[in-house]
Amino acid sequence: MNKEEFGMWKLHPATQQFFSALHVMIGEGLEELATGMHSQDSAKTYLIIGKINGYKKILEAEFIEEKE
């Protein structure tokens, strides 16, 4: 995949829907953390934090030029 293809992929409607779903999941995770739903279960709390961070990394993806 080259830089132009990557840019087209990020703008594609299916990709945009996927990104929207990630935003929703981030919001849901933040809401769970804010309400303290899992305050007694640190493993669940860390799982939610990890998911949120993973979703954000996908949303922040940038093209990286491959070196031959």
N, C-alpha and C positions, 0 to 999 in steps of 0.2 A: 504494500500500500504506500503510495506516495503522499506528499503533503496535500495536494489538491483533492485526492480521493478521500483522505481523512477529513478534510473540511466539508466535502460533500456528504460524507457519512454523518457528521455531527449535525448537519442541517436537514437530513432526511426526516420525513414525518414519523417514521417508525422509531428512529433514534430519539426524536423529540418527545414522543410518547413515553419511551423508556425513561428518559431523563425526568419527565414529569412524575412518573411513578416513583422514581428514586427520591424526588423532593417530598412526595407524600409520605414515603416510608421514613425519611429523616424526621419529618414533623411528628409522625406517630411515635417514633422513638424518643424524641425530645419531650413529648407530652408524657410518656410513661415515666421518664426520669424526673420531670417536674412535679408530677403528682406523688412521687415516692412510692409507686406501686410495688417496687421490688427493693425497698430500702433495707429489708432484713435479709435479702438474698444477694450477696455481693457478686456471686458468679453470674446471675442473671443481669445485674447492673452492668458488669463488665462486658457481657455479651452484647447488650444493647449499644453500649459505647463503641465497641468494635464494629458493629454493623453500621452505625452512623458514620464512623470514620472511613469505612470501606466504600460506602455509597458516595461520600464526598470525594474520595480519590477518583472514582469513576467519572464524576461530574467535572472534575478539574483536569481530566486527561488532556495532554497536549501531544502534538506530533513530535516524535524524536527521529531525527535523521539517522539512518543506519549507516555504519561505517563498513566498508568492504574490506 
